[in-house]
């Protein structure tokens, strides 16, 4: 089963994305903290990453740099 990591503020939008993907994909939610994203990426080894910016005040640029 393909693994998808959903990164963002743990709010209703992220919950709805997770609910829509659940069952078709193995999903994991992750808060928008650089340290957590880095660790979760290594542990979960996702095939795809969704970065949800809804509700995120200020995104840590290191998160984007980590994936580039």
Secondary structure, 3 states (H helix, E strand, C coil): CCEEEEECCCCHHHHHHHHHHECCEEEEEECCCHHHHHHHHHHHCCCEEEECCCCCCCCCHHHHHHHC
